[in-house]
Amino acid sequence: MPVKALAAAGICLAVLGAAAAWLTLGREPSPPCTRLAHDTRVRTSMGAAIQPGMSCTALGEAIVKATACSEPGRHARAQAQTMKDVLFALAWVQPKNIDLDPALRVPLATALADYEPDLHEMLAGVDSEYVLKAGHDMPLWEAGGTDHLSVYHTVFGATLGAVAEDPRAYALLRSAETRTAAERLAAVPTGATGSELSLQPTKNARAFGILDAVAVAVAVAVAVAAKSQDAPEARKWHATVFDHLLNERADRADQAAPADHLTATWLQELKDTPGPARADRLRTQGVDMARTWAQARDMDEQTRKDLLPEVENSAPYAYRAAKP
């Protein structure tokens, strides 16, 4: 387990290093959408959907259409390959220098959020299959009735940083991870012990830790770009994120589905938190959801005392690595 923890921490640091580098280093402007629209693999994947001189808005819409599920939770091989090709086209050549047109941020987040299990595993950085199959030329793989994809942590981190500058895009990714985290907790077998019990909540915390650090880095970069001393632009970014997260809230806490209960309870707790404290509350999401889950399962006190500190300690690696 210590080796796994070190490996996960290393992946987290690398992902966030890529995101933070994109946000802090200077970027030379390039023609809008050039890298994506002219990338050979993207053009091959998307075919006639790529048109000469198309706007970034049109390109974003085309990417969402080309990568979206044909049915819930089931991506065809061509859809997943297009998503992988787009991610590599964005960040493989110059992962620290992505020039992403604002019109592409929400569409790319929408496309990424459609791959919730893959997003979760690339954020958590624990599953060895996602590490071994991250290369550009490594094949996709089928599991659970759908095709899965992975990309290098540098590519993934740089893409997160570029996309998340739009708070709506960040909220989409955060919502997707919240849903997956709740589903993974709900799927832990009753009576699980040891690593079978702790793996999912600690993975969730690592994934949220990555997103926490990206949020901090983006908010700082937004404030710097605005040359603001009291960071009103950063506060505005956070406020927009919370508005979008809470606007998606569904009052389903009383429903029987455990994942719905976990998601609704967490969002209600966030809503009940005073505005100035919400950014800090967001950074406790992993352990807060684990606590609600433990309570719903009537977990005994000693098991909770052993589990929750482990979960709480899983997020800070990535957060501290990228905190400006």
Phi and psi in degrees as a GROMACS rama.xvg file:
@    title "Ramachandran Plot"
@    xaxis  label "Phi"
@    yaxis  label "Psi"
@TYPE xy
-59.5517  -37.2862  PRO-2
-63.8042  -43.5681  VAL-3
-61.6053  -40.7629  LYS-4
-63.9725  -42.0158  ALA-5
-64.5199  -42.2403  LEU-6
-62.0233  -44.0644  ALA-7
-63.0141  -41.7393  ALA-8
-63.2738  -39.3108  ALA-9
-63.9209  -41.5092  GLY-10
-63.5241  -43.8553  ILE-11
-58.6244  -45.2978  CYS-12
-61.7123  -41.8131  LEU-13
-67.7623  -42.2037  ALA-14
-60.2848  -47.1808  VAL-15
-73.8677  -28.7789  LEU-16
-61.6288  -41.1012  GLY-17
-64.5863  -43.5675  ALA-18
-64.7001  -45.6784  ALA-19
-66.082  -38.3823  ALA-20
-62.6793  -42.1726  ALA-21
-60.6689  -38.0257  TRP-22
-76.6606  -26.0783  LEU-23
-103.847  -22.4912  THR-24
-85.7197  152.478  LEU-25
-67.4677  148.871  GLY-26
-123.039  128.065  ARG-27
-82.7347  131.255  GLU-28
-67.7494  147.607  PRO-29
-137.63  162.124  SER-30
-55.2361  136.817  PRO-31
-52.9891  131.675  PRO-32
68.7647  4.32043  CYS-33
-55.9967  -48.3322  THR-34
-61.5611  -42.5099  ARG-35
-74.4004  -47.7862  LEU-36
-66.6083  -24.4861  ALA-37
-109.091  -0.409615  HIS-38
-67.0761  131.489  ASP-39
-60.5884  -44.2523  THR-40
-71.2072  -37.0124  ARG-41
-64.2856  -43.1056  VAL-42
-63.7052  -37.8842  ARG-43
-67.1679  -43.226  THR-44
-65.2661  -40.5894  SER-45
-95.0796  -15.7154  MET-46
56.3055  -128.428  GLY-47
-67.9326  -10.8561  ALA-48
-67.6291  -21.3462  ALA-49
-91.8953  117.857  ILE-50
-116.338  142.901  GLN-51
-56.8123  132.915  PRO-52
72.0428  12.7112  GLY-53
-67.197  149.386  MET-54
-73.6067  163.063  SER-55
-63.8919  -35.8142  CYS-56
-61.6854  -45.5777  THR-57
-65.8192  -38.2398  ALA-58
-64.765  -42.5765  LEU-59
-59.8077  -44.1108  GLY-60
-62.3269  -39.0226  GLU-61
-67.0165  -37.9518  ALA-62
-64.7589  -44.8303  ILE-63
-60.0687  -44.8656  VAL-64
-64.5552  -38.418  LYS-65
-76.0632  -20.5188  ALA-66
-109.817  -9.61126  THR-67
-70.5182  154.68  ALA-68
-60.4197  136.583  CYS-69
-74.348  -27.4162  SER-70
-149.207  156.342  GLU-71
-50.9548  124.313  PRO-72
75.9459  8.10793  GLY-73
-131.208  106.483  ARG-74
-99.0513  135.238  HIS-75
-73.4772  160.078  ALA-76
-56.8073  -42.0106  ARG-77
-66.2198  -35.5938  ALA-78
-66.6146  -47.6235  GLN-79
-65.6704  -36.6392  ALA-80
-65.9906  -38.3694  GLN-81
-62.7257  -42.4846  THR-82
-60.4211  -43.6395  MET-83
-65.4645  -42.8495  LYS-84
-62.4898  -39.8287  ASP-85
-63.774  -44.6578  VAL-86
-62.165  -42.648  LEU-87
-69.2207  -36.2758  PHE-88
-63.651  -32.3576  ALA-89
-69.8497  -42.5732  LEU-90
-132.673  -0.564031  ALA-91
-71.8584  -44.2078  TRP-92
-74.4171  -47.4416  VAL-93
-132.503  74.2849  GLN-94
-64.1815  -17.921  PRO-95
-99.632  8.47299  LYS-96
-144.146  47.202  ASN-97
-76.0248  123.577  ILE-98
-103.02  91.5284  ASP-99
-103.898  118.949  LEU-100
-61.8094  137.364  ASP-101
-53.9271  -30.4535  PRO-102
-67.3512  -14.7032  ALA-103
-93.9946  -12.2488  LEU-104
-66.4661  -52.2065  ARG-105
-66.444  -43.7847  VAL-106
-58.963  -41.2659  PRO-107
-66.9643  -38.1307  LEU-108
-65.087  -39.3025  ALA-109
-61.3735  -43.8509  THR-110
-64.4808  -46.0521  ALA-111
-62.2297  -42.2089  LEU-112
-63.6852  -22.4917  ALA-113
-71.1725  -14.4914  ASP-114
-108.907  55.008  TYR-115
-54.3185  -47.7454  GLU-116
-62.1559  -39.7139  PRO-117
-69.3324  -41.2739  ASP-118
-57.2193  -45.2515  LEU-119
-60.8757  -47.443  HIS-120
-69.193  -36.4125  GLU-121
-70.253  -32.1412  MET-122
-69.2132  -47.0098  LEU-123
-68.4869  -37.2044  ALA-124
67.8691  33.5831  GLY-125
-113.585  -39.81  VAL-126
-66.5907  119  ASP-127
-64.6252  -28.0888  SER-128
-63.7774  -36.528  GLU-129
-72.0754  -24.5503  TYR-130
-78.7698  -46.9347  VAL-131
-69.251  -26.8268  LEU-132
-108.788  26.0005  LYS-133
-83.3131  -17.3938  ALA-134
-63.3057  154.281  GLY-135
-58.1713  -38.3485  HIS-136
-94.929  2.77892  ASP-137
-78.1711  139.681  MET-138
-72.862  158.718  PRO-139
-70.4602  170.854  LEU-140
-142.787  152.448  TRP-141
-101.797  133.988  GLU-142
-159.149  137.003  ALA-143
65.2591  28.2277  GLY-144
80.1114  14.1206  GLY-145
-146.968  161.35  THR-146
-91.0185  142.795  ASP-147
-116.734  156.467  HIS-148
-137.169  159.3  LEU-149
-148.582  154.791  SER-150
-135.652  163.882  VAL-151
-57.1992  148.258  TYR-152
-61.8682  -31.3339  HIS-153
-66.5411  -40.4679  THR-154
-65.7359  -45.6986  VAL-155
-64.7251  -45.4812  PHE-156
-63.6542  -42.9677  GLY-157
-65.1657  -37.5308  ALA-158
-65.566  -42.852  THR-159
-57.0745  -46.7944  LEU-160
-62.0508  -41.0917  GLY-161
-69.7072  -42.0813  ALA-162
-71.2343  -40.3524  VAL-163
-71.7694  -7.18211  ALA-164
-60.5906  -26.5687  GLU-165
-87.4246  117.04  ASP-166
-60.2745  -28.7728  PRO-167
-65.659  -38.4919  ARG-168
-66.2865  -43.3519  ALA-169
-61.8302  -42.4216  TYR-170
-62.2232  -37.2973  ALA-171
-60.5247  -44.8947  LEU-172
-68.3489  -39.6071  LEU-173
-65.2842  -40.7805  ARG-174
-64.0811  -41.3493  SER-175
-62.2179  -43.7501  ALA-176
-67.2712  -35.4123  GLU-177
-61.9153  -44.5676  THR-178
-60.981  -46.4642  ARG-179
-65.7668  -42.1061  THR-180
-58.2761  -43.8513  ALA-181
-63.9509  -42.1732  ALA-182
-64.8469  -39.3322  GLU-183
-67.1709  -39.9803  ARG-184
-64.2512  -45.0195  LEU-185
-62.9875  -25.6865  ALA-186
-85.4739  -8.78626  ALA-187
-63.1907  127.08  VAL-188
-60.5028  142.941  PRO-189
-62.2239  133.211  THR-190
89.1207  2.82599  GLY-191
-62.8861  146.948  ALA-192
-137.326  170.835  THR-193
58.152  -138.646  GLY-194
-66.2804  -28.2318  SER-195
-63.7872  -31.6735  GLU-196
-82.0229  -39.5321  LEU-197
-88.9637  -20.3887  SER-198
-58.6018  -51.5387  LEU-199
-66.5349  -47.2855  GLN-200
-64.0156  -33.3187  PRO-201
-73.2985  -36.1068  THR-202
-62.922  -42.3609  LYS-203
-57.7029  -45.4517  ASN-204
-63.231  -39.3338  ALA-205
-64.1847  -42.3996  ARG-206
-62.5526  -45.1319  ALA-207
-65.6718  -33.1272  PHE-208
-62.2077  -39.2526  GLY-209
-60.8383  -48.5507  ILE-210
-65.9507  -33.9625  LEU-211
-61.1958  -46.3947  ASP-212
-66.8846  -37.6236  ALA-213
-62.0512  -41.2075  VAL-214
-61.3052  -43.7404  ALA-215
-63.6112  -46.5495  VAL-216
-62.8051  -41.7246  ALA-217
-66.0308  -45.8275  VAL-218
-59.8303  -40.8779  ALA-219
-65.8306  -43.3256  VAL-220
-63.886  -38.5453  ALA-221
-63.0094  -42.811  VAL-222
-65.5512  -41.5019  ALA-223
-64.3458  -43.7146  VAL-224
-61.4215  -33.5272  ALA-225
-84.2977  -1.79047  ALA-226
52.3674  45.3454  LYS-227
-101.801  134.477  SER-228
-84.7392  -38.1028  GLN-229
-101.527  11.9881  ASP-230
57.1211  42.9607  ALA-231
-65.1527  -32.7262  PRO-232
-67.229  -36.7935  GLU-233
-65.63  -41.9317  ALA-234
-64.2802  -37.8703  ARG-235
-64.4178  -41.0305  LYS-236
-59.3284  -49.7037  TRP-237
-61.9793  -42.9967  HIS-238
-60.3874  -40.1403  ALA-239
-66.745  -39.7268  THR-240
-57.9281  -48.9249  VAL-241
-65.6717  -38.8624  PHE-242
-57.3576  -45.5812  ASP-243
-71.5591  -38.5027  HIS-244
-61.5948  -45.8739  LEU-245
-77.3035  -25.7834  LEU-246
-69.1192  -20.7934  ASN-247
-87.3498  -3.90889  GLU-248
-61.7886  130.456  ARG-249
-114.92  134.297  ALA-250
-80.1796  78.6313  ASP-251
-119.306  16.833  ARG-252
-62.629  -24.435  ALA-253
-91.0526  -2.54986  ASP-254
-75.5804  161.158  GLN-255
-74.7504  -28.4424  ALA-256
-62.3081  118.947  ALA-257
-59.3652  -39.6858  PRO-258
-64.8832  -39.9685  ALA-259
-62.8977  -40.3296  ASP-260
-62.6964  -44.9366  HIS-261
-63.0319  -45.227  LEU-262
-65.4176  -48.2866  THR-263
-64.7794  -38.2108  ALA-264
-65.8478  -44.0297  THR-265
-61.1558  -46.412  TRP-266
-65.4313  -35.0281  LEU-267
-66.2612  -39.6936  GLN-268
-62.8962  -40.3173  GLU-269
-65.0308  -41.8266  LEU-270
-62.7961  -37.6986  LYS-271
-75.9544  -11.2483  ASP-272
-80.2704  131.101  THR-273
-55.6852  143.9  PRO-274
-46.196  -50.4864  GLY-275
-62.8498  -21.306  PRO-276
-97.4574  -1.13635  ALA-277
-68.3697  -34.0993  ARG-278
-62.1467  -40.9539  ALA-279
-68.001  -38.5835  ASP-280
-64.8598  -34.7755  ARG-281
-59.3879  -34.8843  LEU-282
-75.3468  -4.74171  ARG-283
-105.3  10.7416  THR-284
-58.7768  -42.5483  GLN-285
-58.9875  -48.9248  GLY-286
-75.1306  -31.6807  VAL-287
-63.9987  -43.7882  ASP-288
-67.3568  -36.7492  MET-289
-65.5678  -37.5719  ALA-290
-65.1829  -45.1021  ARG-291
-60.6501  -41.6391  THR-292
-62.3526  -44.7975  TRP-293
-63.4107  -39.8343  ALA-294
-66.4377  -42.4165  GLN-295
-63.956  -27.6016  ALA-296
-92.2034  2.21471  ARG-297
54.1662  42.85  ASP-298
-65.6411  137.819  MET-299
-67.1479  157.701  ASP-300
-60.3263  -41.4527  GLU-301
-65.8199  -39.6318  GLN-302
-63.8667  -40.4607  THR-303
-63.1364  -43.4337  ARG-304
-62.6524  -32.6507  LYS-305
-78.3551  -37.2051  ASP-306
-80.5651  -50.3444  LEU-307
-62.2586  -39.5686  LEU-308
-63.3551  -34.6987  PRO-309
-63.2486  -42.5474  GLU-310
-64.8531  -46.3457  VAL-311
-60.442  -33.0039  GLU-312
-84.1468  -2.9512  ASN-313
-81.9621  -24.3702  SER-314
-84.7703  -32.7152  ALA-315
-63.7484  -24.1834  PRO-316
-53.175  -55.6599  TYR-317
-68.8826  -41.0335  ALA-318
-61.5199  -47.772  TYR-319
-66.4948  -31.3896  ARG-320
-64.4589  -35.5778  ALA-321
-107.754  -5.1951  ALA-322
-62.1898  123.39  LYS-323
